[in-house]
Amino acid sequence: MSDSVFIQGLECHAVIGVFDWEKQIRQKLLIDLTIGWDNRPAAASDDYQYALCYDTVSKAVTALVQDTPHELVETVAEKTAALILTQFNAPWVQVRVNKPGAVANAATVGVEIRRSQV
């Protein structure tokens, strides 16, 4: 199956970083998600119950990222992937966590992972 649902540029303000000063502030993270999802049942029936709700996914990821401090964007990516796979029962997910402003002369830096159900 090659269908997917995507959310791009999900803005979260989180306590993120390894330096002491970073643990005292909130920084912007931008999260891109591509989630494996069979869109055929929703398309065939035009019925919302078969669709993956972008809003529900966005709220769950935002709460995860904003409610718990993390040191590494790698940790945020792994926890986000685990949430999508377990809570939404997606067969696979690709997560990209951007930390704009972390490197002065780069638009953004971050990590990208792809995880699937075992």
C-alpha positions as CSV (number, residue, x, y, z in Angstrom):
1,M,0.0,0.0,0.0
2,S,1.4,3.4,-1.0
3,D,-1.3,5.6,0.4
4,S,-0.5,8.2,3.0
5,V,-1.8,11.1,4.9
6,F,0.5,14.1,5.6
7,I,0.8,17.0,8.0
8,Q,3.5,19.5,7.2
9,G,4.9,22.3,9.4
10,L,3.1,21.4,12.6
11,E,4.4,24.1,14.9
12,C,5.1,23.1,18.5
13,H,6.7,25.2,21.2
14,A,8.8,23.0,23.4
15,V,11.5,22.8,26.0
16,I,14.1,21.2,23.9
17,G,17.9,21.2,24.1
18,V,21.0,20.0,26.0
19,F,22.2,23.4,27.3
20,D,21.0,24.8,30.6
21,W,19.7,28.0,28.9
22,E,17.6,25.9,26.5
23,K,15.9,24.2,29.5
24,Q,14.6,27.6,30.6
25,I,12.8,28.5,27.4
26,R,10.5,27.2,24.8
27,Q,11.7,26.8,21.3
28,K,9.9,26.3,18.0
29,L,9.9,22.9,16.4
30,L,8.3,22.2,13.1
31,I,7.2,18.7,12.6
32,D,6.4,17.0,9.2
33,L,4.5,13.7,9.2
34,T,3.8,11.3,6.5
35,I,1.6,8.5,7.8
36,G,0.8,5.3,6.0
37,W,-2.9,5.0,5.6
38,D,-5.3,3.1,3.3
39,N,-7.4,6.0,1.9
40,R,-9.5,3.7,-0.3
41,P,-12.3,3.0,2.3
42,A,-12.8,6.7,3.0
43,A,-12.7,7.6,-0.7
44,A,-15.1,4.9,-1.7
45,S,-17.7,5.6,1.0
46,D,-17.0,9.4,1.4
47,D,-17.3,8.6,5.1
48,Y,-15.2,10.4,7.7
49,Q,-15.1,7.4,10.0
50,Y,-12.6,5.7,7.6
51,A,-10.3,8.7,7.3
52,L,-7.3,9.5,9.5
53,C,-8.3,12.8,11.3
54,Y,-5.5,15.3,10.8
55,D,-6.8,17.4,13.7
56,T,-6.7,14.5,16.2
57,V,-3.2,13.5,15.1
58,S,-2.0,17.1,15.3
59,K,-3.4,17.6,18.8
60,A,-1.9,14.3,20.0
61,V,1.6,15.1,18.6
62,T,1.5,18.7,19.9
63,A,0.6,17.5,23.4
64,L,3.4,15.0,23.4
65,V,6.0,17.5,22.2
66,Q,4.9,20.4,24.3
67,D,4.0,18.7,27.6
68,T,7.4,17.0,28.2
69,P,10.9,18.5,28.1
70,H,13.3,16.7,25.8
71,E,17.0,17.2,25.2
72,L,17.2,15.7,21.7
73,V,15.2,16.1,18.5
74,E,16.0,12.4,18.0
75,T,13.9,11.6,21.1
76,V,11.0,13.8,19.9
77,A,11.1,12.0,16.6
78,E,11.1,8.5,18.1
79,K,8.3,9.3,20.6
80,T,6.2,10.8,17.9
81,A,6.6,7.8,15.6
82,A,5.7,5.5,18.5
83,L,2.6,7.5,19.2
84,I,1.4,7.4,15.6
85,L,2.0,3.7,15.3
86,T,0.3,2.7,18.6
87,Q,-2.4,5.3,19.1
88,F,-3.5,5.5,15.4
89,N,-2.5,2.0,14.4
90,A,-0.7,3.2,11.3
91,P,1.4,0.7,9.4
92,W,4.3,3.1,9.0
93,V,5.2,6.7,9.7
94,Q,7.9,9.1,8.5
95,V,8.7,11.9,11.0
96,R,10.8,14.9,10.4
97,V,11.6,17.2,13.3
98,N,13.0,20.6,12.3
99,K,14.6,23.0,14.8
100,P,14.8,26.3,13.0
101,G,17.3,28.8,14.5
102,A,19.5,26.1,16.0
103,V,22.3,26.8,13.6
104,A,22.7,30.5,12.8
105,N,23.5,30.2,9.1
106,A,21.0,27.4,8.4
107,A,17.3,27.8,7.8
108,T,16.6,24.7,9.8
109,V,18.3,21.5,11.1
110,G,16.8,18.3,12.5
111,V,16.2,14.6,11.9
112,E,14.0,12.4,9.8
113,I,13.1,8.9,10.6
114,R,10.8,6.2,9.2
115,R,9.3,3.5,11.4
116,S,6.9,0.7,10.8
117,Q,4.8,-1.8,12.8
118,V,7.0,-4.7,13.9
